[in-house]
Amino acid sequence: MNWNETITSNCRYADVAETIWEDWNIIWEEAYDGYQGGTEFLAEKDGQYSYYEWSYGSCSGCDDWEARELSDDDIKEEMLKEAMWFSDYQMLMNWINNLKKTGAYKGDDLYKAIICYKHPTLIPHL
């Protein structure tokens, strides 16, 4: 899906994230877009993949970036540094399979999302 079709695009700091991932395909997301919330998503562009998550609060007491008085440029720099970047499908699948082995809650969801994205004919079998 396109960036502007996601719940993530309505979250606080989405305008900053959009400057990075606007033209990426969003394969999977889990997001809560209230006055406090958070998001995580998996994106693809030209055979490369990126996973990122952030949370935010309604005030400096519960929003780290606001508490540190970061500018949009500072936040973008943190997003770029903290995001996971995968140069190809195999690297992404290695990470997802490791998540599944550890029992991480999102491992199965990410696995299903990427398999359905890469192999749409398998959707009924997952």
N, C-alpha and C positions, 0 to 999 in steps of 0.2 A: 504494500500500500504506500501511497505517497505520504510525505511528512505531514501535510496539512489535513490528512484524513485520520490522524492518530489522536488519541487522548493526550499523549505526551505533548503535542503541539499546543495544548491549552494550559500546561503546567507552568508554574513560576520558573523563570529562566529559560523557557522554551525559545524565546526570541534569540538568546545567545546560542543555544544548541542548534537552532535552525541554520545559523551561519556555517555550521560544520556539516550537518546531516541532511539539509534540505533536499538535495538531489540524490539521496540514497533511497533504496527500496527498504522499507521497514518490514521485516519478516515476522517479527514477534514483539509484543510489548505487554507490559503489565504496568498500569498507571492509575493513580488516584489524583484527581486535579481539583482539590478543594483549596481553602485558604491555607491549609497545610497538606502536604502530600508527598508523593514521590513517584518515580518512574524508573523503569528499566526497559531496555529495548535491544534488539539485534537488528543490524542493518547490513545491506549488501550494495556494493557498487563495483562494477567492472571486475567481478570475481574476487574482490576483497571484502572482508567482513569487519564489523565493529560491534562491540557490546559496550553499553554504558548504562550506568544507573546513578541517580542522585535523588536526594530528598530535600525538602524545604519546609520552613516554618512560616508562621504569620508575623514573627517579630524577631529581633536580634537575640532574644533569649533562647529561641529554638531553631534558628537558621544560621548555620555557621558562616555562610558567605556574607550575609548581612551583618553579622556580629563583627566580622573582620573588615567590614566596609570595602569589600572588593568591587572594583569597577567591572563593567561587562568584559573588557579586555582581559582582566585578571581571571574572571570566571571561565572565559573561553580557554585561556591557557591551562587552567586546572582541568577542564574537561578533556582537552587534547592529551594531556599528560596522563590522566587517570583512566581514560578509556582503554579497552582492550582492542588491539588491532591484529587482525589475522590476514596474512598475505594471500591465503588461498583456502579452499574448501577443506583440505586435509588437516591443516593446522586448526581450523575451527572445530572439526569433528574430533580431533584429539582432545581438545579442551572440553567439549561437551561430554565425551565419553568418560573423561576423568571426573567431571561433575556427577555423572550417573553412578560411577563406582563409589563415590564418597557419600552417596545418598542425598546430595543437595537437592532441595525441593524443585529447583528449576531445571534440573538436568533432563528429565523426561519431557517437559514442555518444550524446551529448546530443541531437543532431538526431533520431536514430532514436527515442530515448525520448520526446521531446516530440511528435513526429508520431504515434507509436503511441498516446500518451495522448489527444491531441486527436482523432485520426481512427483508431479501432481497426480499421475495415474495410480500412485500408491495410497492416496488419501483414504479410500474405503477400507484398506487393510490395516490401518493404524488404530 
